[in-house]
Amino acid sequence: MSGQAIAADVLLVVAVLIVAVSIVGLLVMHTVYRKVHYLTPVSLVAPLLVAVAVTIRSGYAENTGQTWLAVAIMAVAGPILCHATVRAARIRERGDWRAIDNLDATRELP
């Protein structure tokens, strides 16, 4: 087994461990606002490690480019989806995403 194969396997194991820890965090947390913090490693860090492992294992091939394209799409879409999820949860709880706990509800927001 070559050094490249070992490095790629180590990166894949680290990616799997990150996903496993994130799943435990999702199960332990109680509110959607706390759970969403555990989505970032799954949507950005783990795919990045997988892409690096594919690059190490395959070199610069067509599937490597496709992998990096998928990671780029996930890097852009992940934060947007997390924001939309939290915004939807806030709307569901309070009726408006702009509602602030510290202010009087009758006071107009700037």
ROKOL-830755 format. One record per residue (C-alpha): residue in one letter; x, y, z. Coordinates in steps of 0.5 Angstrom, whole numbers, plus 500, padded with zeros to 3 digits. Example, Ala and Ser with C-alpha at 12.3 -4.5 7.8 and 13.67 -1.06 7.14 Angstrom:
A525491516;S527498514;
//
This chain:
M500500500;S503507498;G503513502;Q498516498;A493511499;I494511507;A494519507;A487518503;D485513508;V486517514;L483523511;L477519509;V477516517;V477523519;A471525515;V467519518;L469521525;I467528524;V460526521;A459521527;V461527532;S456532528;I451526529;V451526536;G451533537;L445533533;L442528537;V444531544;M442539542;H435541544;T433547540;V434548532;Y438554533;R443549537;K443543532;V444548526;H451549529;Y453541528;L451542520;T457546518;P462540519;V458535515;S456540510;L463543509;V469540513;A467533511;P466534504;L473538503;L477532507;V473527502;A475532496;V482532498;A482524499;V480524492;T485528489;I491525493;R488518490;S486520483;G491525482;Y488531477;A483527473;E475528471;N472525477;T477530481;G474536478;Q467534479;T468532486;W471539487;L465542484;A461539488;V465541494;A464548492;I457548491;M456545498;A460551500;V456556497;A449552499;G451550506;P451557509;I445559505;L441553507;C442553514;H440561514;A434559511;T432553516;V434558522;R429563519;A424559518;A424556525;R424563528;I418565523;R414559526;E416560533;R415568533;G411569527;D416574524;W424573523;R425580525;A422579532;I427581538;D426579545;N429585548;L425590545;D417592546;A413588541;T409595539;R416599538;E417600531;L424597528;P429601524;
//
